[in-house]
């Protein structure tokens, strides 16, 4: 798909230099950049949703404390040596 966008000159020039240094076309560079940005936003959304479920600390969790304890017990012990 072709599209037209407006960006500041310095951003465009930095993009041109970066594409050239990486051996990428401008389209490839911008596709990678937008794809990475979108992926990061999705990851933030997942983190926010997990924070809403688990809370910032144990006392803020919306999970049943018994279920949380049982889940912890089901994990194998870790060897920290």
PyMOL commands that set and color helices and strands:
alter all, ss='L'
color gray80, all
select helices_A, chain A and resi 9-22+26-54+58-60+65-74
alter helices_A, ss='H'
color red, helices_A
deselect
rebuild
show_as cartoon
